[in-house]
Amino acid sequence: MKTQIFDIPNTGAKAKNHVSDTKNTLFSYNTKVAEFDTKTREMQVYGYYSPTTGRHINEFFKIFGIPTQTKSELIKNYHLTK
């Protein structure tokens, strides 16, 4: 399947969802920050870089019915260093 790219709602086109096969990958300002596997229903978050990135991650979560999280929750739940 060819990768399709969609704007994430409510991000002013600054966040994109790259969709291919079972992977949905969130890019925020061209930085890969999260990935959702539709087959396993597993979400991975790679980094929290700014409040804007946090908003983009939460908008991405909403697409898949995952509850939004605060910065502290993201850091704890996804073992982030930032």
C-alpha positions as CSV (number, residue, x, y, z in Angstrom):
1,M,0.0,0.0,0.0
2,K,1.3,3.4,-0.9
3,T,1.6,5.8,2.0
4,Q,-1.2,8.4,2.3
5,I,-0.7,11.6,4.2
6,F,-3.5,13.4,6.0
7,D,-3.6,16.6,8.0
8,I,-4.4,16.0,11.7
9,P,-7.6,18.0,12.6
10,N,-7.2,21.1,14.8
11,T,-3.4,21.5,14.1
12,G,-3.4,24.1,11.4
13,A,-1.9,21.5,9.0
14,K,1.3,21.4,11.1
15,A,0.8,17.7,12.1
16,K,0.4,14.9,9.5
17,N,-0.8,11.3,9.7
18,H,1.2,9.1,7.4
19,V,-0.9,6.0,6.8
20,S,0.5,2.7,5.3
21,D,-0.8,-0.8,5.8
22,T,-1.4,-1.1,9.6
23,K,0.8,1.9,10.7
24,N,-0.4,5.4,11.3
25,T,2.6,7.7,12.0
26,L,2.3,11.2,13.4
27,F,4.7,13.8,12.2
28,S,4.7,17.1,14.0
29,Y,6.6,19.8,12.1
30,N,8.3,17.0,10.1
31,T,9.4,15.2,13.3
32,K,8.1,11.6,13.9
33,V,6.5,11.8,17.4
34,A,4.1,8.8,17.6
35,E,2.9,5.7,15.8
36,F,-0.3,3.7,16.1
37,D,-0.6,0.1,14.9
38,T,-4.2,-0.6,13.8
39,K,-3.6,-4.4,13.9
40,T,-2.2,-4.6,17.5
41,R,-3.9,-1.4,18.7
42,E,-0.6,-0.3,20.3
43,M,0.5,3.3,20.5
44,Q,4.1,4.4,20.7
45,V,5.1,7.9,21.5
46,Y,8.7,8.9,20.7
47,G,9.0,12.3,22.4
48,Y,7.4,15.3,23.9
49,Y,9.2,18.3,22.5
50,S,6.9,21.2,23.3
51,P,3.3,22.1,24.3
52,T,2.5,22.2,20.6
53,T,3.8,18.6,20.2
54,G,1.6,17.6,23.1
55,R,-1.5,19.1,21.5
56,H,-0.6,17.3,18.2
57,I,-0.2,14.0,20.1
58,N,-3.5,14.4,21.8
59,E,-5.3,15.2,18.5
60,F,-3.7,12.0,17.1
61,F,-5.0,10.0,20.1
62,K,-8.5,11.3,19.5
63,I,-8.5,9.7,16.0
64,F,-8.1,6.3,17.6
65,G,-10.3,6.8,20.6
66,I,-7.4,7.0,23.0
67,P,-7.9,9.4,26.0
68,T,-5.9,12.6,25.9
69,Q,-3.0,12.9,28.3
70,T,-1.1,15.7,30.1
71,K,2.6,16.1,29.6
72,S,3.3,14.3,32.9
73,E,1.0,11.4,31.9
74,L,2.7,11.1,28.4
75,I,6.2,11.1,30.0
76,K,5.2,8.4,32.5
77,N,3.0,6.2,30.3
78,Y,5.4,6.2,27.3
79,H,8.7,6.3,29.3
80,L,9.8,9.6,27.7
81,T,12.9,11.5,28.7
82,K,11.4,14.9,27.6
